[in-house]
Amino acid sequence: MACCLNAACLAVIDGGFYMKYTIAAVCVSIPDDGEDHLEVDHFKSQEEHPLTVSHTQQTMAEQRKLTIAVNNKIPAQIVSSHGCGTFSEEVFENCAQFVHKLSQFVFDQYKNCLKAKLVE
């Protein structure tokens, strides 16, 4: 879901449509011990998509996960959230703080994608 939201936002930006705020979505996988965990892939080649996010080694059916989208307003605000599985409000808050920090990575990748397109 996060990849779809990020791709849609980047497509709207690339299309030249005005947006008051852009959004960035991050999917957080929540292990059984309750800590939030997210691994961002290091890209092996330029062909790989720069917004790829990998999950823990659990299968998708076993994962408790939370997708949170935030805007680029300062301070960032949650625009949307979607969860699978059960988790406490404290875990949600921890994940939200984690996503706020990582969303800057996604916003930076938007900029890099657009810069690369302009260079071509």
C-alpha positions as CSV (number, residue, x, y, z in Angstrom):
1,M,0.0,0.0,0.0
2,A,2.8,2.4,0.8
3,C,4.4,1.9,-2.5
4,C,1.1,2.6,-4.3
5,L,0.6,5.9,-2.4
6,N,4.2,7.0,-3.0
7,A,4.0,6.1,-6.7
8,A,0.7,8.0,-7.1
9,C,2.1,11.0,-5.3
10,L,5.2,11.0,-7.5
11,A,3.1,10.7,-10.6
12,V,1.0,13.7,-9.7
13,I,4.1,15.7,-9.0
14,D,5.7,14.6,-12.2
15,G,2.5,15.5,-14.1
16,G,2.9,19.0,-12.9
17,F,-0.3,19.2,-10.9
18,Y,-0.5,21.6,-8.0
19,M,-0.5,20.0,-4.5
20,K,-0.7,22.0,-1.4
21,Y,1.3,19.2,0.4
22,T,2.9,16.0,-0.9
23,I,2.6,12.8,1.1
24,A,5.0,10.0,1.9
25,A,3.8,6.6,3.1
26,V,5.9,4.0,5.0
27,C,4.9,0.5,6.0
28,V,6.1,-0.6,9.4
29,S,6.3,-4.3,10.3
30,I,5.7,-4.9,13.9
31,P,7.5,-8.0,15.3
32,D,6.0,-10.1,18.1
33,D,8.0,-8.3,20.8
34,G,6.1,-5.1,19.9
35,E,9.0,-3.0,18.6
36,D,8.6,-1.2,15.3
37,H,11.0,-2.4,12.6
38,L,11.6,-1.3,9.0
39,E,14.4,-2.1,6.7
40,V,15.0,0.2,3.7
41,D,16.7,-1.6,0.9
42,H,20.1,-0.5,-0.3
43,F,19.9,-0.5,-4.0
44,K,22.2,-2.8,-6.0
45,S,21.6,-1.0,-9.3
46,Q,20.2,2.1,-10.7
47,E,17.4,0.2,-12.3
48,E,15.9,-0.7,-9.0
49,H,13.0,1.5,-7.9
50,P,14.2,4.1,-5.3
51,L,11.1,3.8,-3.2
52,T,11.4,0.1,-2.4
53,V,10.9,-0.9,1.2
54,S,11.4,-4.5,2.4
55,H,9.8,-6.2,5.3
56,T,11.0,-8.6,8.0
57,Q,11.6,-12.2,7.1
58,Q,8.1,-13.2,8.3
59,T,5.6,-14.1,5.7
60,M,3.0,-11.5,4.8
61,A,0.3,-13.5,6.5
62,E,2.2,-13.6,9.8
63,Q,3.1,-10.0,9.9
64,R,1.4,-7.3,12.0
65,K,1.9,-4.2,10.0
66,L,1.0,-0.6,9.9
67,T,1.0,1.8,6.9
68,I,1.1,5.4,7.7
69,A,1.1,8.3,5.3
70,V,2.3,11.8,6.4
71,N,2.4,15.1,4.6
72,N,5.5,17.3,4.1
73,K,4.1,20.1,6.3
74,I,6.2,21.1,9.3
75,P,5.6,19.4,11.6
76,A,4.4,16.4,9.5
77,Q,0.9,15.3,10.1
78,I,-0.6,11.9,9.7
79,V,-2.9,11.9,6.6
80,S,-3.9,8.2,6.6
81,S,-3.1,5.0,8.5
82,H,-4.0,1.4,7.8
83,G,-3.2,-1.5,10.2
84,C,-3.2,-5.3,9.9
85,G,-3.2,-7.2,13.2
86,T,-3.6,-6.0,16.7
87,F,-1.3,-3.6,18.5
88,S,-1.5,-1.1,21.4
89,E,-1.9,2.6,21.1
90,E,1.6,2.9,22.4
91,V,3.0,0.8,19.6
92,F,1.0,2.9,17.1
93,E,2.5,6.1,18.6
94,N,6.0,4.6,18.4
95,C,5.4,3.6,14.8
96,A,4.0,7.0,13.9
97,Q,7.2,8.7,15.3
98,F,9.3,6.2,13.4
99,V,7.4,7.0,10.2
100,H,7.8,10.7,10.7
101,K,11.6,10.3,10.8
102,L,11.6,8.0,7.7
103,S,9.2,10.0,5.6
104,Q,12.0,12.5,4.9
105,F,13.8,9.7,3.1
106,V,10.8,9.2,0.8
107,F,10.6,13.0,0.2
108,D,14.3,13.0,-0.7
109,Q,13.7,10.2,-3.1
110,Y,11.0,12.2,-4.8
111,K,13.5,15.0,-5.4
112,N,16.1,12.6,-6.7
113,C,13.7,11.0,-9.1
114,L,12.7,14.4,-10.5
115,K,16.3,15.6,-10.7
116,A,17.2,12.5,-12.6
117,K,14.4,13.1,-15.1
118,L,15.4,16.7,-15.7
119,V,19.0,15.6,-16.3
120,E,18.0,13.1,-19.0
